[in-house]
Amino acid sequence: MNEIDIPVFTLDGLKRGERMDELRRCAGEKGAFYLVVDGPLEVVHAQAGDAALTFFATATEEEKSAVTNSEPNVRRGFSALGSESTARCTNTGDYSDYAMVYSMGTSGNLFPAPAFARTWETYFDLYYGIAQDVARALLGSMDVQDKVDIDTLVDCNPVLRYRYFPDVPPDRCAEYQPNRMAPHYDLSIITLILQSQSPNGFVSLQVEVDGAFVDVPPRPGCVVVFCGSVAPLVSEGRIKAPQHRVVSPAMEQRVGSSRTSSVLFLRPRNEFCFSVPLAKALGMGGDLTGERATFGEWCGANYLEMHVGQLPA
């Protein structure tokens, strides 16, 4: 299977309620699709990306330290190369994510300069609004409005994370370590990903469909949408939250394999409450106990070790 098998929808079409039957099938069978986004997102994305990449390349260690958050469960500011580990969070390995990251949310942000803040706040607001529109269409296609107030759910606690994946060193090539980021599902309602093409054409992002991981390459004018783990909870399991990963290139593709990935996690508020037995029946929330839990408790159980120590790059 290749990217052609992943459906493509348009933002305007979803907002008009078009192709809802197709969207419903896609959400239940794949949990992933491309979204054509018309409007200024790509322009603002380029501006925010340039600001982040310039900071990554030129900021001093003191400047980076000033905007590095030491709280393990708070995604704000700068995260150095190798300082996070999805593998550890998912108990699937001990290797670090081979990426550096800049993150922001609705409050508590850490910005290196006022101009940077203005650019990123504009980008965040636009991206967040698009994610809300997509989530409304997706959840509406599943008729969950009888059990959950969709508008209240999507008025939430989003996190924007801009990742730069540099060319990997030889010991992080696929022959030695297959992943830049370990397989995982997202703790979100939905996740939007705007990714760049690697200079040498290597495709890093993969999603699990029908038991096999398939490539999800960049498409011009499109974001990738993954259904997150909250979507199955509010749809009683009818929406799939797919596993996805970022793979390493083979040795012969190492040079020129760098890429960026700008990810908007539409995450519910920390007080969002859900059934623990339902989560466990869906294969999620393994560390939770009791009948009910909040999203904040779930995040704490999953991300406690994310920033413990500086993992080797």
N, C-alpha and C positions, 0 to 999 in steps of 0.2 A: 504494500500500500504506500502511496505517496501523498503529497500535499493536495493533489486534485480531489482526493476523497474527503477532504475536510471542507464542509460547505462554506459558502461566502454569502453574507448578508450585507445590507446597507443600513446605515444608521437611520437615514430618512425613512426607509421602508419599514423598519421596526417601529419607529415612532408613529407611523401611519397604521400600524397593525397588520401589515402585509406578511404573508408567508408564515403565519403563526403555526399552522400544522407542521411545516417543515422545521421550524424552530423547536417545537415541542419534541419531535422525533430526534433531532440533533442533540438536544439537552439530555434526553433519556438514554440515547445510545452511545454518544461520543463525549458529550460535555465540553466540546471544543469547536470553535469556528472562527473564521476570519470575518472582520467587520470593515466595510468600506466607510471611511470617515471623511465626509466633505467639510470644507471650512478651514479655519486657521490653525488647526492643531499641529500640522507638520511644521508650519513656520515657527510657532511658539516653542515646539519641541526642539527644533534646531537651535534656537536661542538659548534655551535652558541647558541643552546638551553641551553647547560650546562653553557656557559658563562653568559647568561641572568639569569638563575635560581640561579646561585651562587651569582650574584649581588643582585637579589631580596632578597635572604636569609641573606646575610652577610654585605651588604653595610650599612654604618652609615646614619643617617638622613642627615648629612651634605654632604656626598658623593652623596646621591640621589638628594638632592636639587641642587647640582652643575650641574646635567645633566637633570634637569626638565625644560622644555620650558614653559614659561608663555604666549606665543602667542596662542590665541584660535584656529586659523586655521592652525597651523603648527604642523605636527606630527613628532616630533623629541625627542629623549631621553626618559626619564623615566616618566611614568604616574602612580601615586599611586593608590592603591586599592580604588575604589569608587570615583575617581576624574573625571570620564567621565560618561555621561548619554546619551545613544542612545535614550532612551525614551523621554527625553526633546527635543532632536534634531528632533525627528519625531512627537512631540506633541501628544504622546500616553501615557504619564505618567510622574511621577516625581522621579522614582527610579534610582539609579545609576547602572552602569555596575559593576557586581561583578567580577572584574579582575584587575590585574596590568599589565602594558604594557611597552615594550621597542620598540622604533620606529626609523627608519632611512630612508633616501632618497638619492638622487643623490648629494646633497650638504647641507651645514648648519647643519651637524650632531653633536651630543653631545655624546662623548664616555668617559667612566670612565678611560680607560687605553689604551695604544698603542696595547697591545695584543688583547684586546677586539675588538678594531677597525679593526685590520687585519682579525680576524676571521669573523666578521660581514660583512666586505666589500667583502670578498670572497664569502660568502653565498648570499649576496644581488646580486652580479653580476650573479651568476649561476641561481638563482631563477628568476631574471628579464629576462634573456635570454630564459628560458623555457616559461615564460608567453608570451613573444613576439612571439615565435614559435606557441603557441596555438592560440593566437589572429589572427595571419596571416591565419592559417587554418580555423578558425571559420568564420572570415569575408570573406575569399575567397570562402567558401562554399555558401555564400549568394550573391556572385557576386556584392559586393559593390564597387569593384575597379573602376567601371565606374563613381562613384560619389565622392570617397574619395581615396587619396593616402594612402594605408594601411601601407606601410613602414614608411611614415612620421608620421602617427597617432600613431604607436606603438613605435616610438622613442620618448619617452614621459617622464612623471614625476612620476615614480612609488614610492610607499610607502610600506615598509615592517614593519609589526607590529607583534611582538611576545607576545602573551597573556598567562598569567598564571591565571587560574581559580581555586582558592583554594576551599577546602570543604566549603560549605556555612554554615553560622550559622543558628540556628533554625528559626529565623525570616525571613530568605531568602529562606526557603524551599517552595516547590510548593504549600503547603497548605496556605501560606501567600503571597508569591510573585512568580508567575509562571515562571518568566524569569530572567536569568542572564544577558541577553541582549535583548532589545525589538525587535520586528519584524521590518525589514528594508530591503531596497534594497541598493546596493553599488553604490557609485559615482565612477565608474570605467568603463573601457572597458570590462575587465574580472577580476575576483578575483580568486586566487589560495589559497587553504587552506590545510596545512599539519598539521593534528591534531593527538594527542595521545589518546590512550584508557584510560579511567578512571580505576583505580585499581579495582573497584567493578563492572565494565562493564556498568555503566550507560551511555546512549547516550544523549548528550546535544544538538548537532547541528541538526536543523530541517530546511527543505525547503518546501515552499508551491508548491504543484503540484496538478493541477485539483481542486483547491479550498480547499485543506486540507494539513496540515503540516505533513510531513513524516520524519522519522529518517534518518540521514545521518551519519552512524557510520564510524569510521576509517576502511580503508582497507589496508592491508600490501602492501607497494610499490606504493601506490596511493596518489595523491592529489585530492581534490575536486575542481571542477571548477564551479563557478557561473558566468553567464553573468551579467555584470553591466549595469547601466542605460545609458551609452554612446552607448552601442551596439544597442539598439532599435533606438536611434537617427540617427545613421549612416546607419541603414538598413531600415529606414522608417517603423519601427514598426514590422518588420518580426522576430526579435530576442526578446525573452522574458527576462526581468530582474526580476528574482523571489524574492519574499520576503523570508527572512530566519531569524532565531532567535536562541538564545541559552537558553535552558530551565533549570529550577531548578529541582533538584531531590526532590522526596517526603521525608518526615522525615525519613522513614526507610532506605533510600538510601543515606542519607546525608554524612555519613562517608565513605570515599573512592571514592567520586565523583569528585575529582580534575582532571584537564586535562590541556593540553597546546594546543594552536592553533597558528600556524605561518602563517600569511596571507600576501600575496603579492597583493596589489591593483595596477593593471596596469591602471594608471590614465593619461588622456591626459594632454598636457601642458595647462597652465592657459589661454592661448590665443585661445584655441580651441573654435570655434564659432558654435552655433546651433540655430535652429528655436524654439523660445519660444512657438508659437502656437502648433507646433508638440509635444513638451515636454508636454504641458498641455493636448493635446488630448490623450497622452499615460499615463496620470495620474501622471505626474512628474512636478517638477518646479513650484509648486503652488505659491511660493513667488516671482516669477520673473514677470517682466512687459516688455512691448515693443515687438518688432518683433524678435530681435536677442539678445543673451546673450553669454557671455564667460563662460568657465568652472570655471575660477577663481571667477566670480561673483556668480555662482551657489553654489560653495563650501562655499562662505561667507554667503549666505542666509541660508544654511543648517546647518553649524557647528558653528555659532556665539556663541552659549551658551555651547559648549562642555566642556570647562574648566573653566567656570565661578564659582568660589568658590570651596570649597572642600565638595563634597556631603558626607553624612554619609555612612559609610560602612555597 
